[in-house]
Amino acid sequence: MALADLRDLIARYARPDMTTPIEGVLIARNDVSALETSMSGSVMALVAQGAKRLALGGRVHEYGPGQYLVSSLDLPVTGQFLDASPDHPALGFGLLLHPASIAELLLQAGASDLRDSRGSPPAGMVVSDASDQLLDAVTRLLRLLESPRDIPILAPLIKREILWLLIVGEQGAAVRQLGLADSNLSHVARAVRWIREHYARSFRVEDVAELCGMSTSAFYRNFQAATAMSPIQFQKQIRLHEARLMLAAEPGDVAAVGYRVGYDSASQFSREYRRQFGTPPSQDSLRMRHGPALGALA
């Protein structure tokens, strides 16, 4: 019943830009099955109708009605809604995950078993079945869209409830480490931010490991566990995603775009772009200008 109510609410209130009057809450309605590239963000994304497939490095995640995905890092993904159509659109809910909010709940709970940050970090992207409690809380949160005056008072309470259900749920380890300043995942997140901000620059893995306060071997192992990629592979993914966004927004000199994102060789850029997206950058740029916009909720 909660899933049916959730579908109705999303179908009724979804906007083209996915935003809602509730801070940090996104809802999406998509009737196209095209491949899209985007950064996942730190988010919990729940499917109410349809299904979505996401590729991250060498891993593929697929989730459908009543299932949710937790992305604890801002990761470059290629995604596709499966069998979405105007008659049967994919419908989804997203809640942005803020480390400070998670840390506050962990501090309030005070349970030592919820604060263990030892060992390798969990995968940065995981999928689970949503419990009846979680579906009910998400539905109650979206039902506030029917009474906007209640949003400032009740929305923060229900969002805390949802966060708590995630923290103690099946994928709680990924969510908990997001809120722990000394967790291995937080060190990886620092590296992810640094690489994203300096993606056009060459770097040594040893230097980024030192920046994160980890040995090179521990950093490499933890980074690979969380992102399904090595740091250099991650940088390449960021470069290619940024190049695609540039080509979509400002089509023009492909070689110049490759240079702007850090490639010294136009042929290498074109080769790696085609391997990633299935078509040369010049053709992809033309297709994007006449196709659907990039970007979607994870």
Summary of the structure (lengths in Angstrom):
residues: 298
radius of gyration: 19.8
end to end distance: 24.3
largest distance: 56.6
contacts: 990
relative contact order: 0.14
helix: 50%
strand: 18%
